């Protein structure tokens, strides 16, 4: 099962549209995961119409229209793994311990908010992934997204993709 992970798209404030390399990945993915801060419903409509399956949450910058359509926390079994998606996980310091305590029933947690790519594993085995942002790099050198594969209860081929400058 091929996964496409993104977060913090912030459209149309940070960009007019999603970058073309990211859009080209959508039909290749079995599941598209978005970890919040969409800002507009047009991006949700776009991903719903182009994705085979969308697993998504709202973020702190998402208003009532988005919150009415997607949850704060989403869960799904994908490729034999228990996935969770949430926007905010708090400060980097202590993140693994905090998330493992909050989500003891998950194998993988996808999150956003910081715009900083993140890939670590808690002592409990919980894998934490933040794909960064494809539209707002903030203090990072590149805008980013992630791809991964899930199958037979294993997460593999986790890759952070850098997007070209706009």
N, C-alpha and C positions, 0 to 999 in steps of 0.2 A: 504494500500500500504506500503510494507516494504522497507526501505531505508538503504543503506550501504554508509557511508561517510568516505572518506579518503583524505589525502593530503600529499605532501612532501615525496614521495616514494624514490626519489633520487637513482634509480637503474641504474647501478650496483655499484655506488660509496659507498653508505652507507650499502648496503646488496647485496647479490648475487641474491636473489629472495624475493618475498613477503612472509611473514610468513604464515605458514599452517593454523592457526586459521582464518586468514583473508580470505585466498583463499576458505576455507570451507563455509564462509558466502555468497560468490558471488551467488551461485545458489539459495539461500534463499531470495535474494533481488529482488524486482520488478524493482528497479532503483539503480544503483551504481553511486555515485557522487565522482568525484576526483577534488580537488581544486588546482591542478597545482604542478609544480616542479616534473615532471616525470623523466626527464633527458634522458631517452631512449625511443625509439619508441616501443621496444619489450613489455614493460609494457602496453602501449596503445593497441597494438595488442592483448595481452592477455585479457585485460578487455573487449575489443570490442567483442572478440570471446566467452567469458564466461558469459557476462552480458545480461540479457533480454533487458535492456536499460541502456545506459551510458550517463551521463550528466557531461561534463568535460571542463576544461579550461587549458591554459598553464600558467606557472609561470616564474619568472625572470631567472631561471636556464635552461629553455627549449629553445632549438635552433630552427633554421628554419624548420627542418623536422616536429617537433611537432606543431609549430606555423602555418604551412600550413594545418594542419589537424583539429585543435581545436581552438576555439576562446579565446579571453582574458576575456570575460564575457559571461556567458551562462544563459539562462532563460528558465523556463518551469513551466507549471501548473501541480502540482502533488497532488492528493488527495484533490483537491479544494483549494490548497494554491499556491500562486505565489512565486516560488523559484528563487533565483539567486545564481550564483557561480562566485567567483572572487578569485584570488590568494592573492593579497595584499590589506590591509585596512589601513595601516599606524600604528602609535604607539597606544598602548593600551589606553593611556590617550585621552579621547574625542572620542573613536571609535564609540560608540553608536550614538552620535549626528552626526558625520561625515557620517556614513553609512546611517542613516535615511535620511539625506539630499541628498546624492548621489543616493539612491535607494528608493524614496518615494512610488513606485508602487509595492514593494515586501512585502511579509509576513515573508519570511525566507531567510537569506543570509548565505551561506556556504563559508568559506574562509580558507586560510592556511597561509603559509609563516613563521610564528613564531615557529612552531612545538609545541606550547603551547596550550593545550586544552582550549576551551572557550565556555561558554554558558551563554549568557545574553540576556536581552530584552530591547530595546530602549524605551523611553517614548512614542514613536509613535506606539509601538506594534511590531516593527520589531524584530524578533528573530535572533540572531547572533550565529552561531555555527562554531567552529574550532575543527576538530577531532584530532588534533595533527599529529604525524607522526608514521606510523607503522614500520619504519626502522631506524629512527634517533631521539633518544629521547633528544638530546642536553643536556640541564640542567634539564630536567624533570626526575622523578624517573622511568618512564616506557614509552615504545613505546605504541601508542594508535590508536584507530579508534572509530567511533561512529556508532550506529544503531538508527533508529527512525521509527515511523509509521506516515503516513499522510492519513487522510480520513475525509470526511465530513467537510472540511475546518478547521481541527484541526491537530496540531502536537502533538504526544503523544509518550510515551515509549522511550524518548530520553535517550540513555545509552552510557556512555563512557566505552570502553573495554580496559583493560590493557593486553598487550601481554607479554608472558613469556620472560625472557632474552634469547638472542641467545646463 
